[in-house]
Amino acid sequence: MYEITVLPMKPDFEGEVVATLVSRRTGSRRAVLYLHGFTDYFFQDHLAEHYIGRGIDFYALDLRKYGRSLLPHQTRGLVRSVTEYFPEIDEAVRLIGRDHDEVTINAHSTGGLVASLWADRVRGRGLVRGLVLNSPFFDLNVPTPLRVAADLLKTPLSYTSRALPLPPSTVYGRTLHRSEGGEWDYDLELKPLGGFAVHAMWLAAIRRAQRRLHAGLAVDVPVLVLASSRGLRVRDFVPEARSADVVLDPEHIARWSTCVGPHVTCVRVPDGVHDLVLSAEPVRRRVFAEIDRWMDAYVTADLPDADQGPDADQSPDADQSSDVYQGNANRP
C-alpha cells in the first residue's frame, strides 16, 4: 500500500507548483528517500520492496513538473536552476524525519546530481546518513564540441523555455518498456519512449550544476556511486543496448564521483543499463547486493524498529491533501 502526499510549493515562473511524496511504511525508524531522473517518475515497485524487505521505510519524491506532480500548465521538467528542487527535498526530509532516526537518499541520474548539490548545501546538519547515487548525471554524454556549445548557453536563449532542435531517441525506452520487449510496464505519458524535449533553460541549469560539482563539493556523509561497466552511444536500437548505459558515459560518472565528497565508494556494474535497478534480473540482484553491503558498512545505525501495528502504514499527521491507494507504483 502506498500513500501519496501532495506537497504545495511556492509558485515559479510558470505558476502553481506541487511535488508528490509517495510512501510505503512499516513502522521502521529507518527510511530511504528516492529521487528519480529526467523523463522519469517513481514506478519501481521492486526497489521499494527491496528496502521494505530490509526493514527500511520507503519514500519516493516525484519532483515538480514530473510524474504525479506535473500540472496542465507546466512544461515537463523545466527549471531555471536545479536549486528549484531543494524546497521539495527539504520538505520531504522534514516530514520523513518526524518519524525516523535515519534517512538515506537513493537518487538516479539527474536526481543524483540534484541530491549531491542538495547534500552539500545541508552538510553539518545531520539530515541524512548517506547517498546512494545510481548512474548520476555528472556530465553530458555528447562529443566535446557539443559540450562546449552547451557551456556557451549564457545568452538570453538560456533563460527561455525554447526547446532545442535535438532529434529524439527511443533506444533507451525500447530497452525497458514491455511494449518493446523490455521487462517493465510504466505509464508512457509520464515517461515517453522518446523522452522529454530538452530546453535551453534546463540544459544551462544542468551545466551550471555539473560545473559546480566538478569544482568539488564537500558532502559530509558516505556516498555510494553506482555505474555500468560499459557505455554505448547509438542512435538506433541494437541488442547490446540492453546491457549498457546508452544515456550517460559511465567513465564520466567514475571520473567525477570523487568530487562529491571525501568518502565515496564507486562500484562498476557489468551489463547494467542506465537505471541500474531496471537491468536484467541477475544484474539488478548484484546492484541490490552492493547497496546492502555498503549500507551495512557505512550507514545502517543500530536502531530498534518500532512496533508494527495494524496502523503502521498510516502517517499520524497525514495532510488533508493526501490520498491512499492500493496497487503498483506506476499508477499516476
BELPETA-V113083 format. One record per residue. N is the residue number from 1. RES is the residue in one letter. SS is DSSP state (H for helix, E for strand, C for the rest). PSI is psi as a letter, one per 40 degrees, with the letter a starting at -180 (999 if undefined). NEAR is the number of other C-alpha atoms within 8 Angstrom. Layout:
N,RES,SS,PSI,NEAR
N,RES,SS,PSI,NEAR
//
This chain:
1,M,C,h,8
2,Y,E,i,11
3,E,E,h,11
4,I,E,h,12
5,T,E,h,12
6,V,E,h,11
7,L,E,h,10
8,P,E,h,7
9,M,E,i,10
10,K,E,i,6
11,P,E,i,8
12,D,E,a,7
13,F,C,e,4
14,E,C,e,7
15,G,E,a,8
16,E,E,i,8
17,V,E,h,13
18,V,E,i,12
19,A,E,i,16
20,T,E,h,14
21,L,E,h,13
22,V,E,h,12
23,S,E,i,11
24,R,E,h,13
25,R,C,i,11
26,T,C,e,11
27,G,C,e,12
28,S,C,i,14
29,R,C,e,14
30,R,E,i,13
31,A,E,i,14
32,V,E,h,13
33,L,E,h,14
34,Y,E,h,12
35,L,E,h,16
36,H,C,a,15
37,G,C,a,12
38,F,C,i,9
39,T,C,f,11
40,D,C,i,10
41,Y,C,i,13
42,F,C,h,12
43,F,C,e,9
44,Q,C,g,8
45,D,H,d,9
46,H,H,d,6
47,L,H,d,8
48,A,H,d,11
49,E,H,d,8
50,H,H,d,9
51,Y,H,d,12
52,I,H,d,13
53,G,H,d,7
54,R,C,e,6
55,G,C,f,10
56,I,C,h,13
57,D,E,i,16
58,F,E,h,14
59,Y,E,i,13
60,A,E,i,11
61,L,E,h,15
62,D,E,h,16
63,L,C,i,14
64,R,C,h,12
65,K,C,f,15
66,Y,C,i,14
67,G,H,b,13
68,R,H,e,9
69,S,H,e,14
70,L,C,h,11
71,L,C,i,7
72,P,C,d,4
73,H,C,e,6
74,Q,C,i,10
75,T,C,h,6
76,R,C,h,8
77,G,C,e,11
78,L,C,h,11
79,V,C,i,9
80,R,C,d,10
81,S,C,i,9
82,V,H,e,11
83,T,H,e,7
84,E,H,d,8
85,Y,H,e,10
86,F,H,d,9
87,P,H,d,8
88,E,H,d,11
89,I,H,d,9
90,D,H,d,8
91,E,H,d,9
92,A,H,d,10
93,V,H,d,11
94,R,H,d,8
95,L,H,d,8
96,I,H,d,10
97,G,H,e,11
98,R,C,d,6
99,D,C,e,7
100,H,C,i,11
101,D,C,e,7
102,E,E,h,12
103,V,E,h,16
104,T,E,i,13
105,I,E,h,13
106,N,E,h,13
107,A,E,i,17
108,H,E,h,15
109,S,C,b,15
110,T,H,d,11
111,G,H,d,14
112,G,H,d,17
113,L,H,d,13
114,V,H,d,12
115,A,H,d,12
116,S,H,d,13
117,L,H,d,11
118,W,H,d,10
119,A,H,d,9
120,D,H,d,11
121,R,H,d,6
122,V,C,e,8
123,R,C,i,10
124,G,C,e,5
125,R,C,e,5
126,G,C,f,6
127,L,C,d,8
128,V,C,i,10
129,R,C,e,11
130,G,E,i,13
131,L,E,h,15
132,V,E,h,13
133,L,E,h,14
134,N,E,h,14
135,S,C,f,17
136,P,C,i,15
137,F,C,g,12
138,F,C,e,11
139,D,C,i,9
140,L,C,h,8
141,N,C,g,7
142,V,C,i,6
143,P,C,i,6
144,T,H,d,6
145,P,H,d,6
146,L,H,d,8
147,R,H,d,10
148,V,H,d,8
149,A,H,d,8
150,A,H,d,10
151,D,H,e,9
152,L,C,e,7
153,L,C,g,10
154,K,C,e,8
155,T,C,i,7
156,P,H,d,6
157,L,H,d,10
158,S,H,e,12
159,Y,H,e,9
160,T,C,i,8
161,S,C,e,8
162,R,C,h,8
163,A,E,i,8
164,L,C,i,8
165,P,C,g,4
166,L,C,h,6
167,P,C,h,4
168,P,C,i,7
169,S,C,h,10
170,T,C,e,11
171,V,H,d,14
172,Y,H,d,11
173,G,H,d,11
174,R,H,d,12
175,T,H,e,11
176,L,H,d,12
177,H,E,i,14
178,R,H,d,9
179,S,H,e,6
180,E,H,e,8
181,G,C,e,9
182,G,C,a,10
183,E,C,e,7
184,W,E,i,8
185,D,C,h,8
186,Y,C,i,9
187,D,C,h,10
188,L,C,e,7
189,E,C,d,5
190,L,C,d,10
191,K,C,g,12
192,P,C,i,11
193,L,C,d,12
194,G,C,e,9
195,G,C,a,11
196,F,C,i,9
197,A,C,i,8
198,V,C,h,9
199,H,E,i,11
200,A,H,d,15
201,M,H,d,15
202,W,H,d,14
203,L,H,d,11
204,A,H,d,14
205,A,H,d,12
206,I,H,d,10
207,R,H,d,11
208,R,H,d,8
209,A,H,d,13
210,Q,H,d,11
211,R,H,d,8
212,R,H,d,9
213,L,H,d,14
214,H,H,d,9
215,A,C,e,7
216,G,C,h,9
217,L,C,i,13
218,A,C,f,10
219,V,E,h,11
220,D,C,f,10
221,V,C,i,10
222,P,E,i,12
223,V,E,h,13
224,L,E,h,14
225,V,E,h,15
226,L,E,h,13
227,A,E,i,17
228,S,E,i,17
229,S,C,e,11
230,R,C,h,11
231,G,E,i,13
232,L,C,h,10
233,R,C,h,6
234,V,C,i,7
235,R,C,d,6
236,D,C,i,7
237,F,C,h,9
238,V,C,i,5
239,P,H,d,5
240,E,H,e,6
241,A,H,e,14
242,R,H,e,9
243,S,H,f,11
244,A,C,i,15
245,D,E,h,15
246,V,C,e,14
247,V,C,d,10
248,L,C,i,13
249,D,C,h,13
250,P,H,d,13
251,E,H,d,7
252,H,H,d,10
253,I,H,d,14
254,A,H,d,11
255,R,H,d,7
256,W,H,e,11
257,S,H,d,11
258,T,C,e,10
259,C,C,e,12
260,V,C,d,14
261,G,E,a,13
262,P,C,e,9
263,H,C,g,9
264,V,E,h,12
265,T,E,h,8
266,C,E,h,10
267,V,E,h,9
268,R,E,h,8
269,V,E,h,12
270,P,C,h,9
271,D,C,e,12
272,G,C,i,18
273,V,C,a,14
274,H,C,d,12
275,D,C,h,11
276,L,H,d,15
277,V,H,e,8
278,L,H,e,9
279,S,C,i,13
280,A,C,i,8
281,E,H,d,6
282,P,H,d,6
283,V,H,d,13
284,R,H,d,13
285,R,H,d,8
286,R,H,d,9
287,V,H,d,11
288,F,H,d,10
289,A,H,d,8
290,E,H,d,9
291,I,H,d,10
292,D,H,d,8
293,R,H,d,8
294,W,H,d,10
295,M,H,d,9
296,D,H,d,8
297,A,H,d,7
298,Y,H,e,8
299,V,C,d,11
300,T,C,h,8
301,A,C,i,5
302,D,C,g,4
303,L,C,h,6
304,P,C,i,5
305,D,C,i,9
306,A,C,i,7
307,D,C,i,6
308,Q,C,g,9
309,G,C,a,6
310,P,C,d,5
311,D,C,f,6
312,A,C,d,10
313,D,C,e,10
314,Q,C,h,7
315,S,C,h,6
316,P,C,d,4
317,D,C,f,4
318,A,C,h,8
319,D,C,i,6
320,Q,C,e,4
321,S,C,e,6
322,S,C,i,10
323,D,E,i,7
324,V,E,h,8
325,Y,E,i,8
326,Q,C,i,6
327,G,C,a,7
328,N,C,i,7
329,A,C,e,10
330,N,C,e,11
331,R,C,h,8
332,P,C,999,6
//
